[in-house]
Amino acid sequence: MFDIQTNSNLKKGDPSTFKDVFRVLYPRLKGYCKLFVPDDNKVEDLIQETFITLWEKRNSIKTDRSIESYLFVILRNNCLNFLRNEKLEKTTFSVNLEEVSELQYLYQIDFLGKEEKSLEEQLVESFQQVVNELPDKMKLVFTQCKIEGRKQKEVAEEMGISVKMVEKHIAKAKEQIKNKLINQYPMLIIIITLLLDK
């Protein structure tokens, strides 16, 4: 979605590029964050912390790597730190071992296997590829409404189609994207569903 130039501009501290990245990725990051943290206020705090970290560490951005996956990694670790601290603050000793196991797995997920790319980066790249494979009109509607955040009515008027047709394109696009991604990442069905259900 974002190119090398975007990463380069971020690295230089360009405020407008930073705002564009926030605007485009915010809905998906919010859906991903809610997988871990159900409280909306805390979700907003964690996303804000994520973008603050991005800004503070912009000099370390690798221009040839996906900025999306970089943000997903930061956000995921922020969520896990929050959950860990919450558990430590509780006075009860009734610990859900399954939850602890899942947290440990998610912390280590970047280092599993021989892949150089993180799981988030692989998922983001697959998402981009599947979107690019959609029929032209469907891809345009989905990109403008669900990725760029434009209103369905505006897109409908611009394309000369009805709002219902826009909704139909979006629904079909979501179904195709979800089916292909779940086929590739069956263990991430919840994350994929949340990311598309926005």
Secondary structure, DSSP 8 states (H G I E B T S, - for coil): ---HHHHHHHHTT-HHHHHHHHHHHHHHHHHHHHHH---HHHHHHHHHHHHHHHHHTGGG--TTS-HHHHHHHHHHHHHHHHHHHHHHH-S-----HHHHHHHHHHHHGGGSSS-SS-HHHHHHHHHHHHHHTS-HHHHHHHIIIIIS---HHHHHHHHT--HHHHHHHHHHHHHHHHHHHHHH-GGGHHHHHHHH--
